[in-house]
Amino acid sequence: MSLKLYNTFSRKKEVFKPLKKGFVGLYTCGPTVYNYVHIGNLRTYIFEDVLRRTLEAHGYTVQHIMNVTDVDDKTIAASKHAKKDLSVFTKEYEKAFGDDSAKLNILAPTRPFVRATEHIPAMIMLIQKLLRKNYAYEKGGSVYFDISKFAPYGKLAHLDKKGLKAGARIDVDEYAKDAAQDFVLWKAAKAGEPSWPAPFGSGRPGWHIECSAMATAYLKQPFDIHAGGVDLIFPHHENEIAQSEAAYNKPFARYWLHGEHLLVDGEKMSKSLGNTYTLRDIEKKEFTPLSLRYLVLMAHYRTKLNFTWQSLKSAQQAYRELVEFTKELIAEKSAAPIKTAHSYASYEKKFFAALDDDLNTPKALAVLWQFIRAYHKAKTTYPNAAYALLLKCDAVLGLEFAEVTLLKIPLAIQQLAEKREQFRTEKKWQEADALRAKIEKMGWQILDTDAGSTLKPRM
């Protein structure tokens, strides 16, 4: 079956056809490393990971480039507030992002940590090209892109041309949709800010030029897919298209994919509401990172996802049931001789058909649960074939079923844990705490969550 993806540019699903047979160039906008990424950001990175895994399931070799924005308005302001050198400051959050990605089983890009600060020469060359072609102009030591010179400006975001403000300039990296003005490519040096020498004056790049320069450096132009969150359609991606296509007179990217917002209790995340959660907040409440990944998979990437602690609790319970099913198959495989060769091809076909329909992960998960229910009802089962199907599905879902092993908990520990649970039910908290301490001295840890208690070896 052909892979169909919703192209933001055309506003419709299109059959995916790469420029080069068997190869896909994929660029995804990475983190701006001035703080921990929040769960809305993480939703986008999970969607992009599913996209890459789906492409690889189709047999494509994917060259995945993800940038790290380590110089822009936000990173400079935050490093100043922290009284730290910009490079030292951003690398702390770059590492945190890498750690979060690993916990969520997000595949690392093929060239990890493509930093903006390490590609300044490429940005300067691109700006020079735009100046020579009269798409850019200098003003007050800064360089701006003249949107009136690029006739297709607004084609990705479908902007109303009447809203374009000819001759007006904007210096900040992020701005509202109604502020379609000439945007800054190079910012004149300011006291106390990092700067680099350039033919048009010392300064630093604007945010938008960074991605254009890095994407073209590694993927050439045009390349296959550019992905990110819907909040990047305008101005960031619109401006990327303008400066890249003006410079090289050829398309920038052929397919544009955008993931929708994540809401929290029906509201947008904001500092004022105190609902901007990170993976650390998830873990503090003793939810596993892969439970968050499962929750993200439950919604189509182009629909809003409403995060609540109850929905995460339900996702964690469902994820645990999948893990238990995996353990069940492993036990059956090892306990019985291999039965007659069998295949669950019909479920495999339906699972991947769902993914081929614009990465429909909710439908794919529904097929997986249909299979599990059918397996449990069947009079004759084939654990080896079932386990093989599970791993094929997980190659795209990324829930780490291949890492699941049968944990052997000593009988004495099990009995103590059961007795402790009885004390908790009877609200005998002192006795329950005493048993917890005893269990920990024996090298095991009890994790209490809303979904129940689990045991794991102490690290």
C-alpha angles and dihedrals in degrees: 000000000000120000112243121197130185107243112208089203095061095027092228143085114271133188105253114241117172123219091237123038112254094003133093127190108207126184121186126182108245133203128303097227104220097104142001111297113250127228091263089060090045091054089059093049091050091051090050090049091054089049091054093045091050091052090050091048085059088057098256122145103229123206101199119192121186121178128217113216102215098158124047139099094292099046092047094049093046095047090050090051090050090046091230135130109265094238094048092045097049095045090060091059092038088060091046090053090051090051092049091049092051092050090052091048092241110163114245115246116257088252106033120210103012094185124204093221090060093056102051094120091056090051092050091051091051092050091049090053091052091049092051091050091049094242091117137043138193123242128168093345093307129100123226135192112237105223091190089067093057105070098193093054109142096027095125097045092035091233121189104249089216088067094061112110106217114213095006116122134208125197103184119093097229126041143154126281092250091059097076098158140135104299129214120257097174127019120214114246117271128196112267094017128105114258141179130207117255136168089252094049141291114297144097136277125267116242098253098054090056096069094043092054096044097044092051092044093060106023102029119219128318103026131175112252137014116186139181144122123310089248088069097058089089130057101354104047093034089055093046089056093047098050095039098047093041090053099046103022092227135094116286103208128356101210125036118196124185131187120218127241126279113227127201115219088340094306133102114256113260139157091237091059093043091227101118100119129186131196087264090061089051092052093045087063087052096250116141120240091237089058087062090049090052090050090053091050090054091071128056110252092238094056127076114260117214110211119205130160088242092054089050090049090053091047091051091051092050091047090051090052089054090050091049090050089052090052089048091055092047090052092048091048093053097040099053135042117259109276128216112308110272139173134206091204096148092060092044090052093050093045095054092039087062092051091047088058095078096302096300097186096167090059091044090053090049089055090050092053090047088055093049092051091048091049092054092048096047118104091214120039134189108207095181093055091042092051091048090053091048092054092048090054092045092054084076102028092052096209094138099240089155088064093056113112133174106265111213108213114192114247092238091056092047091052093049091048092050091049090049090051089053090052090050091051089051089046092240092147098169093054091045091052091050091055091047089055091048092050091050091051087055090058102262133111129212118214114200117198136159087263093056140273128304135186127225134164115267112251 
